[in-house]
Amino acid sequence: MKPLFVKMPPYNNEEGRENVLTLVRIALKEGIDAITAANTHPVTDARLAVGRGGLSGQPLLEDTIRIVREIRLEIGRDVAINACGGIFTHLDAIRAIKAGANTVQLFTGLIYEGPSVAKNINLGLAKYMTQRGIHSIQELAKSEA
């Protein structure tokens, strides 16, 4: 059976945080395999064809890091978290992993940087880890470097 990831919406206030953490608890109770944090930020703008859309890309990174960290604190280490939003470089991926993500997801970076973005992130991660004597992503997550 394929794993089920549930994507959580972004939030930027305490009410939103509590709502998302409630959704996380419900999803866990229902047996999901992983959480994806977070989604695009809703945008309303008359210039958009339907008047609204979603902001994605680098402007989301700080919220992604914060939301991953807060969800990780809520759920502990037993469930995977996929960081989604603003990941463009190996340094972005490292920040997400240190915040509690097990995996990172790319989309906007792929659009702007092309298919080589994944290779560049992997090469950057490998170099970073080799230079610091880090042998696994789990070790990276716990490292201070």
N, CA, C and O atoms as a MOPAC input file, in Angstrom:
PM7 MOZYME 1SCF
protein

 N      0.83600 1    -1.17800 1     0.00000 1
 C      0.00000 1     0.00000 1     0.00000 1
 C      0.88700 1     1.25000 1     0.00000 1
 O      1.90400 1     1.28700 1     0.69300 1
 N      0.51200 1     2.25600 1    -0.76100 1
 C      1.27800 1     3.49100 1    -0.85600 1
 C      1.05400 1     4.34600 1     0.38100 1
 O     -0.04400 1     4.36700 1     0.93800 1
 N      2.10800 1     5.06100 1     0.81500 1
 C      1.95200 1     5.92300 1     1.99300 1
 C      1.03100 1     7.10200 1     1.69700 1
 O      0.97100 1     7.59500 1     0.57100 1
 N      0.33000 1     7.53300 1     2.70700 1
 C     -0.59000 1     8.65800 1     2.58800 1
 C     -0.00100 1     9.86400 1     3.31500 1
 O      0.19000 1     9.83900 1     4.53000 1
 N      0.28100 1    10.91800 1     2.55200 1
 C      0.73900 1    12.19300 1     3.09400 1
 C     -0.45600 1    13.14300 1     3.09400 1
 O     -1.22100 1    13.17600 1     2.13000 1
 N     -0.61800 1    13.90500 1     4.15400 1
 C     -1.66700 1    14.91400 1     4.20300 1
 C     -0.99200 1    16.27600 1     4.26200 1
 O     -0.16900 1    16.53500 1     5.14000 1
 N     -1.35100 1    17.15300 1     3.30900 1
 C     -0.74400 1    18.48400 1     3.23200 1
 C     -1.54900 1    19.44600 1     4.09700 1
 O     -2.76500 1    19.57700 1     3.95700 1
 N     -0.83400 1    20.11200 1     4.99100 1
 C     -1.45200 1    21.08200 1     5.88800 1
 C     -1.35700 1    22.48400 1     5.29900 1
 O     -0.39500 1    22.81200 1     4.60600 1
 N     -2.35700 1    23.30400 1     5.57900 1
 C     -2.31100 1    24.68300 1     5.08300 1
 C     -1.34100 1    25.52200 1     5.91800 1
 O     -1.03800 1    25.17900 1     7.06100 1
 N     -0.86300 1    26.61500 1     5.34100 1
 C     -0.00800 1    27.51100 1     6.11300 1
 C     -0.85200 1    28.30900 1     7.11500 1
 O     -2.07600 1    28.37400 1     7.00200 1
 N     -0.19100 1    28.89800 1     8.07000 1
 C     -0.86800 1    29.77400 1     9.02300 1
 C      0.12800 1    30.82100 1     9.49500 1
 O      1.34300 1    30.63200 1     9.42000 1
 N     -0.41700 1    31.92900 1     9.98400 1
 C      0.46100 1    32.98400 1    10.48600 1
 C     -0.06700 1    33.66000 1    11.73800 1
 O      0.31000 1    34.78800 1    12.05700 1
 N     -0.95100 1    32.95300 1    12.45100 1
 C     -1.42300 1    33.46500 1    13.73900 1
 C     -1.75500 1    32.27800 1    14.65000 1
 O     -1.76600 1    31.12800 1    14.21100 1
 N     -2.01900 1    32.57100 1    15.89100 1
 C     -2.24900 1    31.50800 1    16.88200 1
 C     -3.49800 1    30.69200 1    16.57300 1
 O     -3.50200 1    29.47600 1    16.76200 1
 N     -4.54900 1    31.34200 1    16.10400 1
 C     -5.76300 1    30.60200 1    15.75700 1
 C     -5.48400 1    29.61500 1    14.62100 1
 O     -5.90300 1    28.45900 1    14.67900 1
 N     -4.77500 1    30.07700 1    13.59000 1
 C     -4.41600 1    29.19600 1    12.48600 1
 C     -3.54100 1    28.04800 1    12.95300 1
 O     -3.71800 1    26.90600 1    12.52900 1
 N     -2.59400 1    28.35800 1    13.83200 1
 C     -1.70400 1    27.32000 1    14.38200 1
 C     -2.51200 1    26.24200 1    15.08200 1
 O     -2.31000 1    25.05200 1    14.83700 1
 N     -3.42200 1    26.65000 1    15.94900 1
 C     -4.24300 1    25.68400 1    16.67900 1
 C     -5.11900 1    24.87000 1    15.73200 1
 O     -5.29300 1    23.66700 1    15.92900 1
 N     -5.66700 1    25.51100 1    14.71500 1
 C     -6.48600 1    24.79000 1    13.73400 1
 C     -5.67200 1    23.73100 1    12.99700 1
 O     -6.12600 1    22.60100 1    12.82100 1
 N     -4.46400 1    24.10300 1    12.56700 1
 C     -3.62100 1    23.15800 1    11.84300 1
 C     -3.18500 1    22.02100 1    12.75600 1
 O     -3.20500 1    20.86100 1    12.34600 1
 N     -2.79200 1    22.33400 1    13.98700 1
 C     -2.37000 1    21.27200 1    14.90500 1
 C     -3.53300 1    20.33300 1    15.22200 1
 O     -3.31800 1    19.14000 1    15.43500 1
 N     -4.74700 1    20.84700 1    15.25500 1
 C     -5.92500 1    19.99500 1    15.43100 1
 C     -6.08400 1    19.07400 1    14.21700 1
 O     -6.36000 1    17.88500 1    14.37300 1
 N     -5.91200 1    19.62200 1    13.01100 1
 C     -5.97400 1    18.79600 1    11.80000 1
 C     -4.89400 1    17.71700 1    11.81000 1
 O     -5.13900 1    16.58300 1    11.39800 1
 N     -3.70500 1    18.07100 1    12.27900 1
 C     -2.59900 1    17.10000 1    12.35800 1
 C     -2.98100 1    15.96700 1    13.29700 1
 O     -2.78800 1    14.79700 1    12.96700 1
 N     -3.51700 1    16.30000 1    14.45600 1
 C     -3.90900 1    15.26400 1    15.42900 1
 C     -4.99000 1    14.34600 1    14.85500 1
 O     -4.93800 1    13.13200 1    15.05000 1
 N     -5.96200 1    14.91600 1    14.15300 1
 C     -7.02200 1    14.11500 1    13.53000 1
 C     -6.41700 1    13.19000 1    12.46300 1
 O     -6.74200 1    12.00400 1    12.41000 1
 N     -5.54400 1    13.73300 1    11.62300 1
 C     -4.92300 1    12.93100 1    10.57100 1
 C     -4.12900 1    11.77200 1    11.16600 1
 O     -4.19100 1    10.65000 1    10.66200 1
 N     -3.38500 1    12.04000 1    12.23500 1
 C     -2.61900 1    10.98200 1    12.88700 1
 C     -3.53800 1     9.90200 1    13.45500 1
 O     -3.26200 1     8.70800 1    13.33400 1
 N     -4.61600 1    10.33300 1    14.06500 1
 C     -5.58200 1     9.38300 1    14.63500 1
 C     -6.17100 1     8.48500 1    13.54900 1
 O     -6.49900 1     7.32500 1    13.80000 1
 N     -6.30200 1     9.03600 1    12.33800 1
 C     -6.87000 1     8.28000 1    11.22500 1
 C     -5.83300 1     7.42200 1    10.50300 1
 O     -6.16600 1     6.70700 1     9.55800 1
 N     -4.58200 1     7.49300 1    10.94400 1
 C     -3.57400 1     6.57800 1    10.43300 1
 C     -2.75800 1     7.05000 1     9.23900 1
 O     -2.20800 1     6.22300 1     8.51200 1
 N     -2.66600 1     8.35300 1     9.01700 1
 C     -1.83900 1     8.82100 1     7.90900 1
 C     -0.38100 1     8.44400 1     8.15100 1
 O      0.01700 1     8.14200 1     9.27700 1
 N      0.39900 1     8.46700 1     7.09400 1
 C      1.80500 1     8.08600 1     7.18800 1
 C      2.74100 1     9.27200 1     7.36200 1
 O      3.81700 1     9.13700 1     7.94500 1
 N      2.33200 1    10.44400 1     6.85300 1
 C      3.21000 1    11.61200 1     6.90500 1
 C      2.40900 1    12.88900 1     6.72800 1
 O      1.27800 1    12.88000 1     6.24200 1
 N      3.02800 1    13.98300 1     7.13600 1
 C      2.45400 1    15.32400 1     7.00400 1
 C      3.31500 1    16.10500 1     6.02300 1
 O      4.54300 1    16.04000 1     6.08300 1
 N      2.68100 1    16.83700 1     5.12500 1
 C      3.39200 1    17.80900 1     4.29900 1
 C      3.04900 1    19.18800 1     4.82100 1
 O      1.88000 1    19.53300 1     4.99500 1
 N      4.08900 1    19.97400 1     5.07000 1
 C      3.90400 1    21.31700 1     5.60900 1
 C      4.70400 1    22.29200 1     4.76200 1
 O      5.92000 1    22.13100 1     4.65800 1
 N      4.13400 1    23.21500 1     4.20000 1
 C      2.73900 1    23.59700 1     4.15300 1
 C      2.35900 1    23.80000 1     2.68500 1
 O      3.01600 1    23.26400 1     1.79300 1
 N      1.36000 1    24.52900 1     2.45000 1
 C      0.83700 1    24.72900 1     1.11300 1
 C      1.13300 1    26.15500 1     0.67200 1
 O      1.80100 1    26.90700 1     1.38100 1
 N      0.63300 1    26.52300 1    -0.50200 1
 C      0.76700 1    27.90300 1    -0.96400 1
 C     -0.04100 1    28.82200 1    -0.05700 1
 O     -0.98000 1    28.38400 1     0.60700 1
 N      0.32600 1    30.08400 1    -0.03500 1
 C     -0.42300 1    31.08600 1     0.72600 1
 C     -1.49600 1    31.67400 1    -0.18200 1
 O     -1.20000 1    32.07600 1    -1.30700 1
 N     -2.73800 1    31.73000 1     0.29200 1
 C     -3.80400 1    32.30100 1    -0.53300 1
 C     -3.54400 1    33.78500 1    -0.81800 1
 O     -3.09400 1    34.52900 1     0.05400 1
 N     -3.83400 1    34.19400 1    -2.05000 1
 C     -3.65100 1    35.57400 1    -2.47500 1
 C     -4.90400 1    36.01100 1    -3.21400 1
 O     -5.42000 1    35.28600 1    -4.06500 1
 N     -5.39000 1    37.20500 1    -2.88300 1
 C     -6.49800 1    37.80100 1    -3.61200 1
 C     -5.95000 1    39.00100 1    -4.36500 1
 O     -5.31600 1    39.87900 1    -3.78000 1
 N     -6.19700 1    39.03100 1    -5.66300 1
 C     -5.67100 1    40.11400 1    -6.49800 1
 C     -6.52500 1    40.20600 1    -7.75100 1
 O     -6.71200 1    39.21000 1    -8.45000 1
 N     -7.04000 1    41.38400 1    -8.03700 1
 C     -7.91100 1    41.58500 1    -9.19300 1
 C     -7.20800 1    41.25800 1   -10.50700 1
 O     -7.87700 1    40.97100 1   -11.49900 1
 N     -5.88400 1    41.29400 1   -10.53800 1
 C     -5.13800 1    40.99200 1   -11.76100 1
 C     -5.15400 1    39.50100 1   -12.10100 1
 O     -4.84800 1    39.12300 1   -13.23200 1
 N     -5.50600 1    38.65800 1   -11.14200 1
 C     -5.57800 1    37.22100 1   -11.39600 1
 C     -6.88100 1    36.89800 1   -12.11500 1
 O     -7.90300 1    37.53600 1   -11.86000 1
 N     -6.85900 1    35.92800 1   -13.00000 1
 C     -8.01700 1    35.60300 1   -13.83600 1
 C     -9.28600 1    35.35900 1   -13.02500 1
 O    -10.36700 1    35.80100 1   -13.41600 1
 N     -9.16200 1    34.66300 1   -11.90400 1
 C    -10.34200 1    34.38400 1   -11.07800 1
 C    -10.33500 1    35.20800 1    -9.79200 1
 O    -11.15400 1    34.98900 1    -8.89900 1
 N     -9.40300 1    36.15500 1    -9.70700 1
 C     -9.38500 1    37.04600 1    -8.54900 1
 C     -8.61900 1    36.52700 1    -7.34900 1
 O     -8.39800 1    37.26100 1    -6.38500 1
 N     -8.21100 1    35.26600 1    -7.39800 1
 C     -7.43700 1    34.71800 1    -6.28400 1
 C     -6.56000 1    33.57600 1    -6.77500 1
 O     -6.80500 1    32.97300 1    -7.82000 1
 N     -5.53700 1    33.30500 1    -5.99000 1
 C     -4.60500 1    32.25400 1    -6.35700 1
 C     -3.74000 1    31.91100 1    -5.16000 1
 O     -4.15000 1    32.10500 1    -4.01500 1
 N     -2.54100 1    31.40100 1    -5.41900 1
 C     -1.66500 1    31.01100 1    -4.32500 1
 C     -0.25100 1    31.49300 1    -4.54900 1
 O      0.30900 1    31.32100 1    -5.63200 1
 N      0.32400 1    32.09300 1    -3.53200 1
 C      1.72300 1    32.50700 1    -3.55900 1
 C      2.58200 1    31.29300 1    -3.24900 1
 O      2.30300 1    30.55500 1    -2.30400 1
 N      3.61800 1    31.08400 1    -4.03600 1
 C      4.52500 1    29.96900 1    -3.77900 1
 C      5.95500 1    30.44900 1    -3.95400 1
 O      6.18600 1    31.59900 1    -4.33000 1
 N      6.91200 1    29.57800 1    -3.68300 1
 C      8.31500 1    29.89500 1    -3.90000 1
 C      9.02600 1    30.41700 1    -2.67700 1
 O      8.58600 1    30.21600 1    -1.54500 1
 N     10.14900 1    31.10100 1    -2.92500 1
 C     11.04300 1    31.52900 1    -1.85100 1
 C     10.39300 1    32.36100 1    -0.75500 1
 O     10.82100 1    32.25600 1     0.39400 1
 N      9.38100 1    33.18500 1    -1.03900 1
 C      8.76800 1    33.94100 1     0.05700 1
 C      8.14000 1    33.05500 1     1.14600 1
 O      7.83500 1    33.54000 1     2.23600 1
 N      7.94800 1    31.77200 1     0.85900 1
 C      7.32000 1    30.86700 1     1.82400 1
 C      8.30700 1    30.19100 1     2.77100 1
 O      7.89100 1    29.58300 1     3.75700 1
 N      9.60200 1    30.28400 1     2.49300 1
 C     10.57100 1    29.47900 1     3.24000 1
 C     10.50200 1    29.69400 1     4.74600 1
 O     10.47900 1    28.72000 1     5.49800 1
 N     10.47000 1    30.91700 1     5.19700 1
 C     10.46600 1    31.16200 1     6.64900 1
 C      9.23600 1    30.54700 1     7.31000 1
 O      9.33700 1    29.95800 1     8.38700 1
 N      8.08000 1    30.68200 1     6.67100 1
 C      6.86600 1    30.05900 1     7.21400 1
 C      6.98600 1    28.54000 1     7.19300 1
 O      6.57600 1    27.87500 1     8.14400 1
 N      7.54100 1    27.98800 1     6.12200 1
 C      7.72900 1    26.53600 1     6.03800 1
 C      8.58100 1    26.04200 1     7.19500 1
 O      8.22900 1    25.06100 1     7.85000 1
 N      9.69300 1    26.70900 1     7.45200 1
 C     10.58700 1    26.30200 1     8.54300 1
 C      9.85700 1    26.37500 1     9.88500 1
 O      9.93900 1    25.44700 1    10.69100 1
 N      9.15400 1    27.46000 1    10.11900 1
 C      8.42300 1    27.63500 1    11.38500 1
 C      7.33400 1    26.56900 1    11.55000 1
 O      7.19000 1    25.98300 1    12.62300 1
 N      6.58100 1    26.32600 1    10.49400 1
 C      5.47500 1    25.36700 1    10.57500 1
 C      6.00600 1    23.94800 1    10.76400 1
 O      5.46000 1    23.18900 1    11.56500 1
 N      7.05900 1    23.58200 1    10.04000 1
 C      7.66800 1    22.25800 1    10.23800 1
 C      8.09400 1    22.10200 1    11.68900 1
 O      7.80500 1    21.08000 1    12.31100 1
 N      8.77300 1    23.09300 1    12.23100 1
 C      9.25300 1    23.03200 1    13.61900 1
 C      8.07800 1    22.84700 1    14.60000 1
 O      8.14400 1    22.02600 1    15.51600 1
 N      7.01600 1    23.61700 1    14.39200 1
 C      5.87100 1    23.55000 1    15.30900 1
 C      5.13600 1    22.21700 1    15.20200 1
 O      4.70300 1    21.66900 1    16.21600 1
 N      4.99200 1    21.69600 1    13.99700 1
 C      4.34400 1    20.39200 1    13.83900 1
 C      5.21900 1    19.30200 1    14.44500 1
 O      4.71100 1    18.40900 1    15.12500 1
 N      6.53300 1    19.36400 1    14.20700 1
 C      7.44500 1    18.36600 1    14.79100 1
 C      7.32500 1    18.36400 1    16.30700 1
 O      7.28100 1    17.29500 1    16.91500 1
 N      7.27300 1    19.52400 1    16.92300 1
 C      7.11900 1    19.59400 1    18.38300 1
 C      5.80700 1    18.95100 1    18.82700 1
 O      5.73600 1    18.33700 1    19.89200 1
 N      4.79000 1    19.09500 1    18.01700 1
 C      3.47400 1    18.53400 1    18.35100 1
 C      3.43800 1    17.01600 1    18.21100 1
 O      2.84200 1    16.34300 1    19.05200 1
 N      4.06500 1    16.45600 1    17.16500 1
 C      3.87500 1    15.03500 1    16.86500 1
 C      5.03100 1    14.14000 1    17.27500 1
 O      4.90800 1    12.91700 1    17.21400 1
 N      6.13800 1    14.71200 1    17.68800 1
 C      7.28100 1    13.88000 1    18.02600 1
 C      7.96800 1    13.36700 1    16.77400 1
 O      7.79000 1    13.92800 1    15.69300 1
 N      8.74600 1    12.31400 1    16.91000 1
 C      9.59400 1    11.80900 1    15.81400 1
 C      9.01700 1    10.60400 1    15.07400 1
 O      9.64700 1    10.11400 1    14.13700 1
 N      7.84600 1    10.11500 1    15.46100 1
 C      7.33500 1     8.86900 1    14.88800 1
 C      6.72900 1     9.00300 1    13.49000 1
 O      6.60500 1     8.01000 1    12.77200 1
 N      6.35700 1    10.20900 1    13.10400 1
 C      5.69900 1    10.42500 1    11.81400 1
 C      6.55600 1    11.36200 1    10.97400 1
 O      7.08300 1    12.35600 1    11.47400 1
 N      6.68700 1    11.03600 1     9.70200 1
 C      7.50400 1    11.84900 1     8.80000 1
 C      6.83900 1    13.17600 1     8.48400 1
 O      5.61400 1    13.28500 1     8.42200 1
 N      7.68500 1    14.18700 1     8.28400 1
 C      7.22000 1    15.49200 1     7.81300 1
 C      7.96900 1    15.81700 1     6.52700 1
 O      9.19400 1    15.71200 1     6.45200 1
 N      7.20300 1    16.21000 1     5.52400 1
 C      7.72100 1    16.63600 1     4.23400 1
 C      7.62300 1    18.15800 1     4.18300 1
 O      6.52100 1    18.70300 1     4.24900 1
 N      8.75900 1    18.85500 1     4.06600 1
 C      8.76100 1    20.31700 1     3.99400 1
 C      8.48000 1    20.75200 1     2.56000 1
 O      9.10900 1    20.27000 1     1.61800 1
 N      7.54100 1    21.65600 1     2.41100 1
 C      7.10800 1    22.09900 1     1.08800 1
 C      6.88800 1    23.60500 1     1.12300 1
 O      6.02000 1    24.10200 1     1.84000 1
 N      7.67600 1    24.31400 1     0.34900 1
 C      7.49100 1    25.75700 1     0.25800 1
 C      8.80000 1    26.50300 1     0.40100 1
 O      9.33700 1    26.61800 1     1.50300 1
 N      9.31300 1    27.01000 1    -0.70100 1
 C     10.49100 1    27.85700 1    -0.66600 1
 C     11.82900 1    27.15900 1    -0.69400 1
 O     12.85800 1    27.80500 1    -0.49700 1
 N     11.85000 1    25.86200 1    -0.93400 1
 C     13.11500 1    25.11700 1    -0.97200 1
 C     13.73700 1    25.30700 1    -2.35600 1
 O     13.20000 1    24.83000 1    -3.35600 1
 N     14.87800 1    26.01100 1    -2.40400 1
 C     15.57100 1    26.26100 1    -3.66500 1
 C     17.01800 1    25.77800 1    -3.64000 1
 O     17.59300 1    25.50800 1    -4.69500 1
 N     17.61900 1    25.66400 1    -2.45100 1
 C     19.04300 1    25.34600 1    -2.34900 1
 C     19.27800 1    24.27500 1    -1.29200 1
 O     18.37600 1    23.92900 1    -0.52900 1
 N     20.50500 1    23.75400 1    -1.25800 1
 C     20.84000 1    22.77900 1    -0.21800 1
 C     20.76700 1    23.42600 1     1.16900 1
 O     20.43900 1    22.75500 1     2.14800 1
 N     21.06700 1    24.71500 1     1.25800 1
 C     20.97200 1    25.39400 1     2.56000 1
 C     19.51400 1    25.49300 1     3.02700 1
 O     19.23800 1    25.38500 1     4.22200 1
 N     18.58900 1    25.69700 1     2.09500 1
 C     17.15600 1    25.68500 1     2.42400 1
 C     16.75400 1    24.29900 1     2.92400 1
 O     16.04400 1    24.16800 1     3.92100 1
 N     17.21800 1    23.26600 1     2.21800 1
 C     16.89900 1    21.89000 1     2.61500 1
 C     17.46800 1    21.58000 1     3.99600 1
 O     16.80100 1    20.94300 1     4.81100 1
 N     18.68100 1    22.01800 1     4.26200 1
 C     19.29600 1    21.79600 1     5.57700 1
 C     18.47700 1    22.47500 1     6.66500 1
 O     18.23000 1    21.87800 1     7.71300 1
 N     18.06000 1    23.69100 1     6.43800 1
 C     17.23200 1    24.39300 1     7.43200 1
 C     15.94000 1    23.62300 1     7.70600 1
 O     15.51900 1    23.50000 1     8.85700 1
 N     15.31300 1    23.10500 1     6.65000 1
 C     14.07100 1    22.35300 1     6.81900 1
 C     14.32100 1    21.06300 1     7.59700 1
 O     13.52800 1    20.69500 1     8.46400 1
 N     15.40900 1    20.38200 1     7.29200 1
 C     15.74400 1    19.13200 1     7.98900 1
 C     16.03000 1    19.40700 1     9.45800 1
 O     15.57800 1    18.66600 1    10.33100 1
 N     16.77600 1    20.46200 1     9.73100 1
 C     17.08100 1    20.81800 1    11.12000 1
 C     15.82100 1    21.24300 1    11.88700 1
 O     15.75400 1    21.10000 1    13.10800 1
 N     14.82700 1    21.76500 1    11.16300 1
 C     13.55900 1    22.14800 1    11.79100 1
 C     12.68800 1    20.93500 1    12.10400 1
 O     11.74600 1    21.02800 1    12.89100 1
 N     13.01100 1    19.77600 1    11.47700 1
 C     12.25100 1    18.56700 1    11.76300 1
 C     11.73800 1    17.82100 1    10.56100 1
 O     11.07600 1    16.79400 1    10.71600 1
 N     12.02400 1    18.30400 1     9.35400 1
 C     11.56500 1    17.60600 1     8.15300 1
 C     12.40000 1    16.36500 1     7.88500 1
 O     13.61000 1    16.36000 1     8.11000 1
 N     11.75300 1    15.32400 1     7.40900 1
 C     12.44500 1    14.11500 1     6.96100 1
 C     12.76000 1    14.19100 1     5.47800 1
 O     13.74900 1    13.62800 1     5.01000 1
 N     11.90100 1    14.89800 1     4.74000 1
 C     12.06600 1    15.05900 1     3.29800 1
 C     11.73400 1    16.50400 1     2.93100 1
 O     11.11600 1    17.23200 1     3.70800 1
 N     12.15500 1    16.90100 1     1.73600 1
 C     11.76900 1    18.20400 1     1.20200 1
 C     11.16100 1    18.00000 1    -0.16500 1
 O     11.45100 1    17.02200 1    -0.85500 1
 N     10.32300 1    18.92800 1    -0.54400 1
 C      9.60800 1    18.85300 1    -1.80800 1
 C      9.91700 1    20.10200 1    -2.62500 1
 O      9.99500 1    21.20400 1    -2.08300 1
 N     10.09000 1    19.92300 1    -3.92300 1
 C     10.38100 1    21.02900 1    -4.82300 1
 C      9.26500 1    21.18700 1    -5.83100 1
 O      8.69300 1    20.20000 1    -6.29400 1
 N      8.95900 1    22.40600 1    -6.16600 1
 C      8.14300 1    22.66200 1    -7.33800 1
 C      8.54600 1    23.99200 1    -7.96400 1
 O      9.01100 1    24.02300 1    -9.10300 1
 N      8.37400 1    25.08800 1    -7.23500 1
 C      8.69800 1    26.39300 1    -7.80100 1
 C     10.18600 1    26.48300 1    -8.13400 1
 O     10.55500 1    27.06700 1    -9.15300 1
 N     11.03700 1    25.91700 1    -7.29500 1
 C     12.46200 1    25.88800 1    -7.59300 1
 C     12.73500 1    25.17000 1    -8.90500 1
 O     13.61700 1    25.56300 1    -9.66800 1
 N     11.98100 1    24.12800 1    -9.15600 1
 C     12.11100 1    23.37900 1   -10.40400 1
 C     11.71000 1    24.25200 1   -11.59600 1
 O     12.34000 1    24.19700 1   -12.65300 1
 N     10.67400 1    25.04300 1   -11.42100 1
 C     10.20700 1    25.93300 1   -12.48800 1
 C     11.27900 1    26.97600 1   -12.81500 1
 O     11.60200 1    27.20100 1   -13.98100 1
 N     11.82500 1    27.60700 1   -11.77900 1
 C     12.78000 1    28.70200 1   -11.99000 1
 C     14.20400 1    28.23100 1   -12.27500 1
 O     14.92800 1    28.87600 1   -13.03400 1
 N     14.60300 1    27.13600 1   -11.68500 1
 C     15.99000 1    26.67500 1   -11.80400 1
 C     16.14300 1    25.54100 1   -12.81900 1
 O     17.25100 1    25.27600 1   -13.28600 1
 N     15.05800 1    24.88100 1   -13.15700 1
 C     15.13100 1    23.75800 1   -14.08000 1
 C     15.42000 1    22.45600 1   -13.34800 1
 O     15.60600 1    22.45400 1   -12.13200 1
 N     15.45700 1    21.34700 1   -14.08500 1
 C     15.62700 1    20.02800 1   -13.46900 1
 C     16.92200 1    19.87100 1   -12.67500 1
 O     17.01000 1    19.01400 1   -11.79500 1
 N     17.91700 1    20.68600 1   -12.97800 1
 C     19.19400 1    20.55400 1   -12.26300 1
 C     19.09500 1    20.97900 1   -10.80100 1
 O     20.01500 1    20.71500 1   -10.02700 1
 N     18.00400 1    21.62800 1   -10.40700 1
 C     17.88600 1    22.08100 1    -9.01600 1
 C     17.96600 1    20.89500 1    -8.04700 1
 O     18.59400 1    21.00800 1    -6.99400 1
 N     17.35600 1    19.78700 1    -8.37800 1
 C     17.39900 1    18.60900 1    -7.49000 1
 C     18.82300 1    18.08600 1    -7.37600 1
 O     19.29100 1    17.77700 1    -6.28000 1
 N     19.51000 1    17.98700 1    -8.50800 1
 C     20.90100 1    17.54200 1    -8.50100 1
 C     21.76600 1    18.49700 1    -7.68100 1
 O     22.59500 1    18.05300 1    -6.88700 1
 N     21.58000 1    19.79800 1    -7.86800 1
 C     22.37400 1    20.78800 1    -7.14500 1
 C     22.12400 1    20.72400 1    -5.63500 1
 O     23.05400 1    20.87200 1    -4.84200 1
 N     20.88400 1    20.50600 1    -5.24800 1
 C     20.57200 1    20.37000 1    -3.82200 1
 C     21.25200 1    19.11800 1    -3.26500 1
 O     21.86800 1    19.16700 1    -2.20100 1
 N     21.14200 1    18.00300 1    -3.97900 1
 C     21.77100 1    16.76300 1    -3.50800 1
 C     23.28300 1    16.89700 1    -3.41700 1
 O     23.88300 1    16.46500 1    -2.43200 1
 N     23.90600 1    17.49100 1    -4.43300 1
 C     25.35400 1    17.68200 1    -4.40500 1
 C     25.76000 1    18.61300 1    -3.25800 1
 O     26.75000 1    18.36300 1    -2.57000 1
 N     24.99800 1    19.67500 1    -3.06100 1
 C     25.27500 1    20.59800 1    -1.96600 1
 C     25.13600 1    19.93200 1    -0.60400 1
 O     25.95400 1    20.15200 1     0.28900 1
 N     24.09700 1    19.11800 1    -0.45000 1
 C     23.90800 1    18.36800 1     0.80400 1
 C     25.07000 1    17.41100 1     1.04300 1
 O     25.61500 1    17.34400 1     2.14500 1
 N     25.44400 1    16.67400 1     0.00500 1
 C     26.53700 1    15.70500 1     0.14200 1
 C     27.83700 1    16.40700 1     0.52900 1
 O     28.55100 1    15.93500 1     1.41400 1
 N     28.14900 1    17.51800 1    -0.11600 1
 C     29.37900 1    18.25900 1     0.18600 1
 C     29.34800 1    18.80000 1     1.61700 1
 O     30.32200 1    18.66800 1     2.35800 1
 N     28.23200 1    19.40200 1     1.99400 1
 C     28.06000 1    19.95000 1     3.34300 1
 C     28.28800 1    18.86400 1     4.39300 1
 O     29.01900 1    19.05800 1     5.36400 1
 N     27.64200 1    17.71600 1     4.17300 1
 C     27.72800 1    16.62600 1     5.14500 1
 C     29.13700 1    16.02900 1     5.19000 1
 O     29.64800 1    15.73400 1     6.27100 1
 N     29.76400 1    15.85100 1     4.03000 1
 C     31.12400 1    15.30100 1     3.97300 1
 C     32.10900 1    16.21500 1     4.69900 1
 O     32.95100 1    15.74700 1     5.46500 1
 N     32.00100 1    17.50000 1     4.45600 1
 C     32.90600 1    18.46000 1     5.09300 1
 C     32.78500 1    18.45000 1     6.62200 1
 O     33.73700 1    18.78800 1     7.32700 1
 N     31.62800 1    18.06700 1     7.11900 1
 C     31.37800 1    18.08500 1     8.56200 1
 C     31.38500 1    16.69300 1     9.18800 1
 O     31.11900 1    16.54800 1    10.38100 1
 N     31.68600 1    15.67700 1     8.39700 1
 C     31.72100 1    14.31700 1     8.91500 1
 C     30.35100 1    13.79100 1     9.30800 1
 O     30.23900 1    12.95900 1    10.20900 1
 N     29.31800 1    14.26600 1     8.64600 1
 C     27.94400 1    13.84000 1     8.91600 1
 C     27.61300 1    12.72300 1     7.93100 1
 O     27.80900 1    12.88300 1     6.72600 1
 N     27.10800 1    11.57700 1     8.43700 1
 C     26.93400 1    10.38800 1     7.61600 1
 C     25.49100 1    10.07300 1     7.22500 1
 O     25.26300 1     9.17000 1     6.42000 1
 N     24.51300 1    10.79200 1     7.77200 1
 C     23.12300 1    10.50900 1     7.43600 1
 C     22.27800 1    11.76500 1     7.63500 1
 O     22.67700 1    12.70400 1     8.32400 1
 N     21.11800 1    11.75300 1     7.02300 1
 C     20.17200 1    12.86500 1     7.20800 1
 C     19.74800 1    12.93700 1     8.67300 1
 O     19.55900 1    14.03000 1     9.20800 1
 N     19.59700 1    11.79100 1     9.32200 1
 C     19.22300 1    11.78000 1    10.73400 1
 C     20.30600 1    12.47600 1    11.57300 1
 O     19.99700 1    13.24000 1    12.48800 1
 N     21.55600 1    12.20700 1    11.25400 1
 C     22.67800 1    12.86700 1    11.93200 1
 C     22.66700 1    14.35700 1    11.63800 1
 O     22.91100 1    15.17200 1    12.52800 1
 N     22.38600 1    14.71500 1    10.39300 1
 C     22.31500 1    16.13100 1    10.00700 1
 C     21.24900 1    16.84000 1    10.82700 1
 O     21.46500 1    17.95400 1    11.30500 1
 N     20.10500 1    16.20100 1    10.98800 1
 C     19.00200 1    16.81700 1    11.72100 1
 C     19.40700 1    17.15200 1    13.15300 1
 O     18.92400 1    18.13000 1    13.72400 1
 N     20.28000 1    16.35500 1    13.72500 1
 C     20.68300 1    16.55200 1    15.11300 1
 C     21.92300 1    17.41800 1    15.25800 1
 O     22.27700 1    17.81400 1    16.36900 1
 N     22.59500 1    17.71900 1    14.13100 1
 C     23.88400 1    18.41400 1    14.20000 1
 C     23.70300 1    19.89300 1    14.53100 1
 O     22.64200 1    20.47900 1    14.31400 1
 N     24.76200 1    20.46600 1    15.05900 1
 C     24.78400 1    21.89500 1    15.37100 1
 C     25.44300 1    22.68800 1    14.25800 1
 O     25.29100 1    23.90800 1    14.18800 1
 N     26.16900 1    22.01000 1    13.39400 1
 C     26.94700 1    22.69200 1    12.32600 1
 C     26.04800 1    23.35300 1    11.31400 1
 O     26.53400 1    23.96300 1    10.36200 1

